[in-house]
Amino acid sequence: MTRSNRREAGRRRLAMRLPHMRTPIMEAREPWQLELFEAYQMAVEARDRLRRRGFNLKLVREYDETCVEIEQHVIDAMHEPSRTNYWMIP
């Protein structure tokens, strides 16, 4: 999957997962927002691959936690869209 396809897949997946944030997610255009969408899609893809293989449930749980953390970053970031690289700030 290309980077732009992964970003859009992540955007759509997040919009479905966070229906109360659907409008700001679908309107997001900032590069750092798109990076969040891409990171989410990559985490979901990795988690799903591991889940299909049926082993290393600890790693599957870690990816689940990563997905939830990214979802929370998206929620927070949509409330503060002017902050660049928000998700990278500790």
N, CA, C and O atoms as a Tinker XYZ file with bonds, in Angstrom:
   360  protein
     1  N      0.853000   -1.173000    0.000000    73     2
     2  CA     0.000000    0.000000    0.000000    64     1     3
     3  C      0.900000    1.239000    0.000000    63     2     4     5
     4  O      1.849000    1.331000    0.780000    81     3
     5  N      0.594000    2.168000   -0.868000    73     3     6
     6  CA     1.405000    3.387000   -0.924000    64     5     7
     7  C      1.120000    4.273000    0.283000    63     6     8     9
     8  O      0.120000    4.111000    0.981000    81     7
     9  N      2.021000    5.203000    0.500000    73     7    10
    10  CA     1.898000    6.087000    1.657000    64     9    11
    11  C      0.580000    6.858000    1.641000    63    10    12    13
    12  O     -0.112000    6.925000    2.657000    81    11
    13  N      0.229000    7.442000    0.491000    73    11    14
    14  CA    -1.017000    8.221000    0.432000    64    13    15
    15  C     -2.234000    7.314000    0.624000    63    14    16    17
    16  O     -3.210000    7.714000    1.260000    81    15
    17  N     -2.183000    6.099000    0.080000    73    15    18
    18  CA    -3.291000    5.161000    0.286000    64    17    19
    19  C     -3.404000    4.763000    1.751000    63    18    20    21
    20  O     -4.505000    4.635000    2.287000    81    19
    21  N     -2.252000    4.569000    2.395000    73    19    22
    22  CA    -2.250000    4.192000    3.805000    64    21    23
    23  C     -2.813000    5.341000    4.657000    63    22    24    25
    24  O     -3.559000    5.107000    5.608000    81    23
    25  N     -2.453000    6.565000    4.313000    73    23    26
    26  CA    -2.988000    7.721000    5.050000    64    25    27
    27  C     -4.498000    7.792000    4.927000    63    26    28    29
    28  O     -5.194000    8.003000    5.920000    81    27
    29  N     -5.012000    7.616000    3.711000    73    27    30
    30  CA    -6.458000    7.697000    3.502000    64    29    31
    31  C     -7.178000    6.514000    4.140000    63    30    32    33
    32  O     -8.284000    6.667000    4.659000    81    31
    33  N     -6.562000    5.342000    4.105000    73    31    34
    34  CA    -7.156000    4.180000    4.771000    64    33    35
    35  C     -7.219000    4.418000    6.273000    63    34    36    37
    36  O     -8.221000    4.100000    6.914000    81    35
    37  N     -6.148000    4.977000    6.837000    73    35    38
    38  CA    -6.132000    5.299000    8.256000    64    37    39
    39  C     -7.168000    6.357000    8.597000    63    38    40    41
    40  O     -7.836000    6.266000    9.627000    81    39
    41  N     -7.304000    7.356000    7.740000    73    39    42
    42  CA    -8.312000    8.404000    7.948000    64    41    43
    43  C     -9.708000    7.787000    7.997000    63    42    44    45
    44  O    -10.479000    8.067000    8.915000    81    43
    45  N    -10.032000    6.954000    7.019000    73    43    46
    46  CA   -11.362000    6.333000    6.961000    64    45    47
    47  C    -11.606000    5.413000    8.158000    63    46    48    49
    48  O    -12.691000    5.396000    8.739000    81    47
    49  N    -10.579000    4.656000    8.507000    73    47    50
    50  CA   -10.704000    3.738000    9.641000    64    49    51
    51  C    -10.943000    4.522000   10.940000    63    50    52    53
    52  O    -11.793000    4.152000   11.749000    81    51
    53  N    -10.190000    5.598000   11.127000    73    51    54
    54  CA   -10.380000    6.435000   12.318000    64    53    55
    55  C    -11.748000    7.105000   12.320000    63    54    56    57
    56  O    -12.375000    7.216000   13.373000    81    55
    57  N    -12.217000    7.548000   11.171000    73    55    58
    58  CA   -13.532000    8.181000   11.084000    64    57    59
    59  C    -14.631000    7.196000   11.486000    63    58    60    61
    60  O    -15.619000    7.585000   12.109000    81    59
    61  N    -14.458000    5.935000   11.133000    73    59    62
    62  CA   -15.428000    4.920000   11.545000    64    61    63
    63  C    -15.292000    4.588000   13.027000    63    62    64    65
    64  O    -16.287000    4.398000   13.727000    81    63
    65  N    -14.065000    4.523000   13.487000    73    63    66
    66  CA   -13.789000    4.168000   14.885000    64    65    67
    67  C    -14.190000    5.300000   15.842000    63    66    68    69
    68  O    -14.583000    5.043000   16.980000    81    67
    69  N    -14.091000    6.534000   15.382000    73    67    70
    70  CA   -14.391000    7.715000   16.209000    64    69    71
    71  C    -15.480000    8.553000   15.539000    63    70    72    73
    72  O    -15.199000    9.650000   15.056000    81    71
    73  N    -16.712000    8.058000   15.503000    73    71    74
    74  CA   -17.761000    8.771000   14.756000    64    73    75
    75  C    -18.007000   10.195000   15.244000    63    74    76    77
    76  O    -18.416000   11.045000   14.454000    81    75
    77  N    -17.771000   10.475000   16.510000    73    75    78
    78  CA   -17.962000   11.831000   17.028000    64    77    79
    79  C    -16.899000   12.791000   16.502000    63    78    80    81
    80  O    -17.049000   14.007000   16.623000    81    79
    81  N    -15.827000   12.255000   15.918000    73    79    82
    82  CA   -14.745000   13.077000   15.354000    64    81    83
    83  C    -14.707000   12.996000   13.826000    63    82    84    85
    84  O    -13.767000   13.487000   13.201000    81    83
    85  N    -15.700000   12.392000   13.240000    73    83    86
    86  CA   -15.689000   12.115000   11.800000    64    85    87
    87  C    -15.453000   13.369000   10.948000    63    86    88    89
    88  O    -14.612000   13.350000   10.050000    81    87
    89  N    -16.173000   14.442000   11.215000    73    87    90
    90  CA   -16.038000   15.641000   10.387000    64    89    91
    91  C    -14.632000   16.220000   10.448000    63    90    92    93
    92  O    -14.038000   16.445000    9.394000    81    91
    93  N    -14.066000   16.476000   11.632000    73    91    94
    94  CA   -12.701000   17.026000   11.635000    64    93    95
    95  C    -11.664000   16.059000   11.064000    63    94    96    97
    96  O    -10.684000   16.494000   10.461000    81    95
    97  N    -11.867000   14.770000   11.246000    73    95    98
    98  CA   -10.927000   13.799000   10.672000    64    97    99
    99  C    -10.977000   13.876000    9.150000    63    98   100   101
   100  O     -9.936000   13.916000    8.496000    81    99
   101  N    -12.166000   13.897000    8.592000    73    99   102
   102  CA   -12.296000   13.909000    7.138000    64   101   103
   103  C    -11.851000   15.234000    6.532000    63   102   104   105
   104  O    -11.492000   15.279000    5.355000    81   103
   105  N    -11.866000   16.315000    7.310000    73   103   106
   106  CA   -11.436000   17.628000    6.816000    64   105   107
   107  C     -9.958000   17.910000    7.062000    63   106   108   109
   108  O     -9.425000   18.890000    6.541000    81   107
   109  N     -9.295000   17.077000    7.841000    73   107   110
   110  CA    -7.892000   17.307000    8.210000    64   109   111
   111  C     -6.991000   17.295000    6.974000    63   110   112   113
   112  O     -7.118000   16.427000    6.110000    81   111
   113  N     -6.089000   18.262000    6.903000    73   111   114
   114  CA    -5.176000   18.378000    5.761000    64   113   115
   115  C     -3.726000   18.641000    6.171000    63   114   116   117
   116  O     -2.827000   18.576000    5.332000    81   115
   117  N     -3.493000   18.935000    7.438000    73   115   118
   118  CA    -2.140000   19.233000    7.893000    64   117   119
   119  C     -1.262000   17.986000    7.775000    63   118   120   121
   120  O     -1.722000   16.876000    8.046000    81   119
   121  N     -0.012000   18.162000    7.376000    73   119   122
   122  CA     0.883000   17.000000    7.228000    64   121   123
   123  C      0.990000   16.154000    8.490000    63   122   124   125
   124  O      1.027000   14.927000    8.398000    81   123
   125  N      1.041000   16.776000    9.666000    73   123   126
   126  CA     1.165000   16.000000   10.895000    64   125   127
   127  C     -0.098000   15.204000   11.189000    63   126   128   129
   128  O     -0.025000   14.140000   11.804000    81   127
   129  N     -1.258000   15.702000   10.758000    73   127   130
   130  CA    -2.499000   14.946000   10.928000    64   129   131
   131  C     -2.479000   13.727000   10.006000    63   130   132   133
   132  O     -2.871000   12.629000   10.401000    81   131
   133  N     -2.020000   13.935000    8.780000    73   131   134
   134  CA    -1.930000   12.828000    7.836000    64   133   135
   135  C     -0.950000   11.763000    8.328000    63   134   136   137
   136  O     -1.156000   10.571000    8.100000    81   135
   137  N      0.110000   12.195000    8.998000    73   135   138
   138  CA     1.063000   11.240000    9.565000    64   137   139
   139  C      0.423000   10.410000   10.670000    63   138   140   141
   140  O      0.717000    9.222000   10.803000    81   139
   141  N     -0.447000   11.024000   11.460000    73   139   142
   142  CA    -1.181000   10.266000   12.473000    64   141   143
   143  C     -2.056000    9.202000   11.827000    63   142   144   145
   144  O     -2.113000    8.067000   12.299000    81   143
   145  N     -2.739000    9.569000   10.747000    73   143   146
   146  CA    -3.599000    8.612000   10.053000    64   145   147
   147  C     -2.772000    7.445000    9.512000    63   146   148   149
   148  O     -3.170000    6.284000    9.612000    81   147
   149  N     -1.620000    7.774000    8.940000    73   147   150
   150  CA    -0.743000    6.731000    8.397000    64   149   151
   151  C     -0.222000    5.822000    9.511000    63   150   152   153
   152  O     -0.205000    4.601000    9.360000    81   151
   153  N      0.198000    6.409000   10.614000    73   151   154
   154  CA     0.695000    5.611000   11.739000    64   153   155
   155  C     -0.392000    4.680000   12.255000    63   154   156   157
   156  O     -0.115000    3.531000   12.599000    81   155
   157  N     -1.611000    5.162000   12.309000    73   155   158
   158  CA    -2.722000    4.335000   12.771000    64   157   159
   159  C     -2.929000    3.147000   11.833000    63   158   160   161
   160  O     -3.069000    2.009000   12.281000    81   159
   161  N     -2.946000    3.416000   10.550000    73   159   162
   162  CA    -3.151000    2.344000    9.582000    64   161   163
   163  C     -2.028000    1.315000    9.670000    63   162   164   165
   164  O     -2.280000    0.112000    9.600000    81   163
   165  N     -0.806000    1.774000    9.822000    73   163   166
   166  CA     0.322000    0.848000    9.920000    64   165   167
   167  C      0.205000   -0.020000   11.173000    63   166   168   169
   168  O      0.488000   -1.217000   11.121000    81   167
   169  N     -0.208000    0.566000   12.292000    73   167   170
   170  CA    -0.375000   -0.204000   13.521000    64   169   171
   171  C     -1.493000   -1.233000   13.376000    63   170   172   173
   172  O     -1.358000   -2.367000   13.836000    81   171
   173  N     -2.587000   -0.845000   12.745000    73   171   174
   174  CA    -3.707000   -1.766000   12.534000    64   173   175
   175  C     -3.280000   -2.920000   11.620000    63   174   176   177
   176  O     -3.596000   -4.079000   11.889000    81   175
   177  N     -2.571000   -2.601000   10.554000    73   175   178
   178  CA    -2.115000   -3.644000    9.632000    64   177   179
   179  C     -1.194000   -4.637000   10.339000    63   178   180   181
   180  O     -1.332000   -5.847000   10.159000    81   179
   181  N     -0.262000   -4.136000   11.136000    73   179   182
   182  CA     0.661000   -5.013000   11.856000    64   181   183
   183  C     -0.096000   -5.873000   12.860000    63   182   184   185
   184  O      0.141000   -7.078000   12.949000    81   183
   185  N     -0.997000   -5.266000   13.610000    73   183   186
   186  CA    -1.793000   -6.018000   14.585000    64   185   187
   187  C     -2.601000   -7.118000   13.911000    63   186   188   189
   188  O     -2.638000   -8.252000   14.387000    81   187
   189  N     -3.244000   -6.779000   12.806000    73   187   190
   190  CA    -4.082000   -7.755000   12.118000    64   189   191
   191  C     -3.266000   -8.902000   11.530000    63   190   192   193
   192  O     -3.717000  -10.047000   11.534000    81   191
   193  N     -2.067000   -8.605000   11.024000    73   191   194
   194  CA    -1.179000   -9.673000   10.517000    64   193   195
   195  C     -0.816000  -10.643000   11.639000    63   194   196   197
   196  O     -0.882000  -11.860000   11.472000    81   195
   197  N     -0.433000  -10.084000   12.778000    73   195   198
   198  CA    -0.074000  -10.926000   13.922000    64   197   199
   199  C     -1.268000  -11.732000   14.403000    63   198   200   201
   200  O     -1.128000  -12.910000   14.731000    81   199
   201  N     -2.418000  -11.125000   14.447000    73   199   202
   202  CA    -3.632000  -11.804000   14.902000    64   201   203
   203  C     -3.973000  -12.977000   13.978000    63   202   204   205
   204  O     -4.349000  -14.051000   14.448000    81   203
   205  N     -3.842000  -12.772000   12.668000    73   203   206
   206  CA    -4.139000  -13.844000   11.704000    64   205   207
   207  C     -3.201000  -15.032000   11.880000    63   206   208   209
   208  O     -3.607000  -16.182000   11.711000    81   207
   209  N     -1.954000  -14.751000   12.218000    73   207   210
   210  CA    -0.976000  -15.819000   12.404000    64   209   211
   211  C     -1.225000  -16.606000   13.682000    63   210   212   213
   212  O     -0.766000  -17.740000   13.819000    81   211
   213  N     -1.951000  -16.007000   14.615000    73   211   214
   214  CA    -2.353000  -16.712000   15.812000    64   213   215
   215  C     -1.269000  -16.973000   16.845000    63   214   216   217
   216  O     -1.398000  -17.880000   17.667000    81   215
   217  N     -0.224000  -16.201000   16.807000    73   215   218
   218  CA     0.790000  -16.364000   17.842000    64   217   219
   219  C      1.229000  -15.007000   18.357000    63   218   220   221
   220  O      0.925000  -13.969000   17.769000    81   219
   221  N      1.947000  -15.038000   19.465000    73   219   222
   222  CA     2.467000  -13.842000   20.111000    64   221   223
   223  C      1.351000  -12.875000   20.489000    63   222   224   225
   224  O      1.310000  -11.730000   20.040000    81   223
   225  N      0.446000  -13.376000   21.331000    73   223   226
   226  CA    -0.688000  -12.561000   21.759000    64   225   227
   227  C     -0.254000  -11.330000   22.536000    63   226   228   229
   228  O     -0.966000  -10.325000   22.548000    81   227
   229  N      0.901000  -11.391000   23.185000    73   227   230
   230  CA     1.409000  -10.220000   23.896000    64   229   231
   231  C      1.667000   -9.078000   22.909000    63   230   232   233
   232  O      1.327000   -7.926000   23.181000    81   231
   233  N      2.267000   -9.404000   21.770000    73   231   234
   234  CA     2.546000   -8.383000   20.764000    64   233   235
   235  C      1.249000   -7.847000   20.155000    63   234   236   237
   236  O      1.150000   -6.657000   19.857000    81   235
   237  N      0.260000   -8.716000   19.972000    73   235   238
   238  CA    -1.046000   -8.263000   19.474000    64   237   239
   239  C     -1.640000   -7.255000   20.454000    63   238   240   241
   240  O     -2.161000   -6.222000   20.034000    81   239
   241  N     -1.569000   -7.540000   21.748000    73   239   242
   242  CA    -2.081000   -6.613000   22.763000    64   241   243
   243  C     -1.322000   -5.286000   22.729000    63   242   244   245
   244  O     -1.919000   -4.223000   22.895000    81   243
   245  N     -0.013000   -5.349000   22.515000    73   243   246
   246  CA     0.776000   -4.110000   22.433000    64   245   247
   247  C      0.323000   -3.247000   21.255000    63   246   248   249
   248  O      0.209000   -2.028000   21.377000    81   247
   249  N      0.064000   -3.894000   20.108000    73   247   250
   250  CA    -0.427000   -3.138000   18.953000    64   249   251
   251  C     -1.834000   -2.595000   19.210000    63   250   252   253
   252  O     -2.165000   -1.491000   18.776000    81   251
   253  N     -2.666000   -3.373000   19.919000    73   251   254
   254  CA    -3.989000   -2.863000   20.301000    64   253   255
   255  C     -3.840000   -1.594000   21.133000    63   254   256   257
   256  O     -4.546000   -0.612000   20.907000    81   255
   257  N     -2.918000   -1.618000   22.095000    73   255   258
   258  CA    -2.683000   -0.451000   22.941000    64   257   259
   259  C     -2.171000    0.730000   22.111000    63   258   260   261
   260  O     -2.568000    1.874000   22.331000    81   259
   261  N     -1.296000    0.438000   21.167000    73   259   262
   262  CA    -0.781000    1.495000   20.289000    64   261   263
   263  C     -1.919000    2.128000   19.495000    63   262   264   265
   264  O     -1.971000    3.350000   19.356000    81   263
   265  N     -2.819000    1.317000   18.980000    73   263   266
   266  CA    -3.963000    1.838000   18.224000    64   265   267
   267  C     -4.819000    2.748000   19.098000    63   266   268   269
   268  O     -5.239000    3.817000   18.655000    81   267
   269  N     -5.077000    2.333000   20.328000    73   267   270
   270  CA    -5.880000    3.142000   21.244000    64   269   271
   271  C     -5.157000    4.449000   21.562000    63   270   272   273
   272  O     -5.790000    5.502000   21.626000    81   271
   273  N     -3.852000    4.394000   21.761000    73   271   274
   274  CA    -3.082000    5.611000   22.034000    64   273   275
   275  C     -3.144000    6.572000   20.855000    63   274   276   277
   276  O     -3.300000    7.778000   21.051000    81   275
   277  N     -3.026000    6.061000   19.643000    73   275   278
   278  CA    -3.107000    6.922000   18.460000    64   277   279
   279  C     -4.506000    7.523000   18.349000    63   278   280   281
   280  O     -4.652000    8.698000   18.014000    81   279
   281  N     -5.537000    6.719000   18.630000    73   279   282
   282  CA    -6.904000    7.250000   18.612000    64   281   283
   283  C     -7.021000    8.439000   19.572000    63   282   284   285
   284  O     -7.625000    9.458000   19.235000    81   283
   285  N     -6.443000    8.301000   20.762000    73   283   286
   286  CA    -6.507000    9.396000   21.726000    64   285   287
   287  C     -5.727000   10.618000   21.234000    63   286   288   289
   288  O     -6.160000   11.754000   21.426000    81   287
   289  N     -4.578000   10.381000   20.600000    73   287   290
   290  CA    -3.813000   11.499000   20.027000    64   289   291
   291  C     -4.627000   12.215000   18.956000    63   290   292   293
   292  O     -4.596000   13.442000   18.863000    81   291
   293  N     -5.351000   11.450000   18.153000    73   291   294
   294  CA    -6.184000   12.059000   17.110000    64   293   295
   295  C     -7.272000   12.909000   17.752000    63   294   296   297
   296  O     -7.514000   14.035000   17.317000    81   295
   297  N     -7.923000   12.388000   18.774000    73   295   298
   298  CA    -8.971000   13.154000   19.460000    64   297   299
   299  C     -8.384000   14.457000   20.001000    63   298   300   301
   300  O     -8.945000   15.534000   19.797000    81   299
   301  N     -7.253000   14.344000   20.689000    73   299   302
   302  CA    -6.609000   15.541000   21.253000    64   301   303
   303  C     -6.176000   16.509000   20.151000    63   302   304   305
   304  O     -6.375000   17.719000   20.260000    81   303
   305  N     -5.583000   15.961000   19.090000    73   303   306
   306  CA    -5.050000   16.792000   18.009000    64   305   307
   307  C     -6.151000   17.524000   17.249000    63   306   308   309
   308  O     -5.943000   18.650000   16.798000    81   307
   309  N     -7.300000   16.912000   17.103000    73   307   310
   310  CA    -8.394000   17.563000   16.388000    64   309   311
   311  C     -8.926000   18.759000   17.170000    63   310   312   313
   312  O     -9.567000   19.643000   16.601000    81   311
   313  N     -8.662000   18.786000   18.469000    73   311   314
   314  CA    -9.064000   19.929000   19.288000    64   313   315
   315  C     -8.015000   21.029000   19.273000    63   314   316   317
   316  O     -8.304000   22.163000   19.654000    81   315
   317  N     -6.800000   20.710000   18.839000    73   315   318
   318  CA    -5.705000   21.685000   18.785000    64   317   319
   319  C     -4.999000   21.582000   17.435000    63   318   320   321
   320  O     -3.813000   21.255000   17.389000    81   319
   321  N     -5.700000   21.854000   16.341000    73   319   322
   322  CA    -5.128000   21.631000   15.006000    64   321   323
   323  C     -3.962000   22.529000   14.634000    63   322   324   325
   324  O     -3.278000   22.255000   13.649000    81   323
   325  N     -3.714000   23.584000   15.383000    73   323   326
   326  CA    -2.630000   24.484000   14.995000    64   325   327
   327  C     -1.267000   24.015000   15.479000    63   326   328   329
   328  O     -0.250000   24.572000   15.067000    81   327
   329  N     -1.219000   23.025000   16.326000    73   327   330
   330  CA     0.060000   22.557000   16.863000    64   329   331
   331  C      0.719000   21.621000   15.871000    63   330   332   333
   332  O      0.165000   20.571000   15.546000    81   331
   333  N      1.891000   21.987000   15.387000    73   331   334
   334  CA     2.602000   21.116000   14.462000    64   333   335
   335  C      3.292000   20.017000   15.237000    63   334   336   337
   336  O      3.775000   20.220000   16.351000    81   335
   337  N      3.326000   18.850000   14.622000    73   335   338
   338  CA     3.952000   17.663000   15.219000    64   337   339
   339  C      3.448000   17.393000   16.628000    63   338   340   341
   340  O      4.214000   16.979000   17.498000    81   339
   341  N      2.174000   17.623000   16.852000    73   339   342
   342  CA     1.574000   17.428000   18.167000    64   341   343
   343  C      1.860000   16.044000   18.718000    63   342   344   345
   344  O      2.244000   15.895000   19.878000    81   343
   345  N      1.673000   15.041000   17.891000    73   343   346
   346  CA     1.783000   13.664000   18.372000    64   345   347
   347  C      3.212000   13.279000   18.711000    63   346   348   349
   348  O      3.431000   12.249000   19.348000    81   347
   349  N      4.187000   14.077000   18.304000    73   347   350
   350  CA     5.575000   13.758000   18.608000    64   349   351
   351  C      6.054000   14.443000   19.892000    63   350   352   353
   352  O      7.145000   14.154000   20.384000    81   351
   353  N      5.245000   15.340000   20.425000    73   351   354
   354  CA     5.638000   16.057000   21.632000    64   353   355
   355  C      5.367000   15.168000   22.837000    63   354   356   357
   356  O      4.243000   14.688000   22.989000    81   355
   357  N      6.349000   14.929000   23.696000    73   355   358
   358  CA     6.126000   14.052000   24.865000    64   357   359
   359  C      5.191000   14.673000   25.876000    63   358   360
   360  O      4.905000   14.065000   26.908000    81   359
